[in-house]
Amino acid sequence: MRFGKKGKLSTRYVGLYRILKRIGKVAYELALPADLAAVHPVFPISLLKKCVGEPASIVSLESVAVKDSLYYEDVFVGILDRQFRILRYKEIASFKVLCTS
């Protein structure tokens, strides 16, 4: 398990955390939030990535709102041609489609 998420699609980088102190030549202690209390706060330099952005310019997800007036149009698709290619163990279908708007 990687920071509460399981599987190969879990996030690679967790977030921006302040460095509290340097421990030895190759390790740093980070200020982790309370939900990551089970994770040991000392990390080697090779696992850390430099933050390029300005921390004041980061927008929190709670402040982002979605408008109710957003809409989408249905696009009807007509299938013009269909081909099947047979590989060793499976069959792959490819389609030519006509999009009408």
C-alpha positions in Angstrom: 0.0 0.0 0.0 1.2 3.4 -0.9 -0.1 6.2 1.3 -3.6 4.8 1.7 -4.1 3.7 -1.9 -3.6 0.3 -3.3 -2.6 -0.8 -6.7 -0.3 0.3 -9.5 -2.5 3.3 -10.3 -1.9 4.9 -6.9 -0.4 8.4 -6.9 3.4 8.7 -7.3 3.9 12.0 -5.5 1.9 12.7 -2.4 2.1 16.4 -1.9 4.1 19.4 -0.7 5.5 19.2 2.8 7.8 21.5 4.7 11.2 20.1 5.7 11.7 20.3 9.5 15.3 19.3 9.8 18.2 17.5 8.1 19.1 14.2 9.5 22.6 13.1 8.5 23.8 13.7 5.0 21.1 12.0 3.0 17.8 12.2 5.0 15.2 14.8 5.8 12.4 14.9 8.3 9.1 16.2 6.9 6.1 17.9 8.5 3.4 15.4 7.5 -0.4 16.0 8.2 -2.4 14.0 10.7 -3.9 11.6 8.1 -0.3 10.4 7.3 0.5 9.7 11.0 1.2 6.0 10.2 4.0 7.0 7.8 7.5 7.5 9.2 8.4 11.2 8.6 12.1 10.7 7.7 12.8 10.3 4.0 16.1 9.9 2.0 16.9 12.6 -0.5 16.5 10.2 -3.4 12.7 9.9 -2.7 12.1 13.6 -2.5 11.4 15.9 -5.5 12.1 19.6 -5.5 9.0 21.9 -5.5 9.3 24.2 -8.5 6.1 26.2 -7.9 5.3 28.9 -5.4 3.3 27.5 -2.4 1.2 30.6 -2.2 -0.1 30.1 -5.7 -1.6 26.6 -5.0 -5.4 26.6 -5.1 -7.2 24.3 -2.6 -9.7 21.9 -4.0 -12.4 23.1 -1.6 -12.4 26.5 -3.2 -13.0 25.2 -6.7 -16.8 25.2 -7.6 -18.5 23.6 -10.6 -21.1 25.7 -12.4 -24.6 24.2 -12.8 -25.0 25.9 -16.2 -22.4 23.6 -17.9 -23.9 21.3 -20.6 -22.8 19.1 -23.5 -24.3 18.2 -26.8 -25.0 14.6 -27.9 -23.1 13.6 -31.1 -24.7 10.9 -33.1 -22.3 8.4 -34.7 -22.9 6.3 -37.7 -20.7 3.3 -38.4 -19.5 3.2 -42.0 -17.2 0.2 -42.1 -16.0 -2.5 -39.8 -12.9 -4.6 -40.0 -11.7 -7.5 -37.9 -8.0 -8.4 -37.6 -7.2 -11.8 -36.2 -4.0 -12.0 -34.2 -2.7 -15.2 -32.6 -5.0 -15.3 -29.6 -7.5 -12.5 -30.1 -9.6 -10.6 -32.6 -9.3 -6.8 -32.9 -12.2 -4.8 -34.4 -11.6 -1.4 -36.1 -14.4 0.9 -37.2 -14.8 3.8 -39.6 -17.4 6.2 -38.1 -19.3 9.3 -39.3 -19.8 12.0 -36.7 -22.8 14.2 -37.3 -23.3 17.4 -35.3 
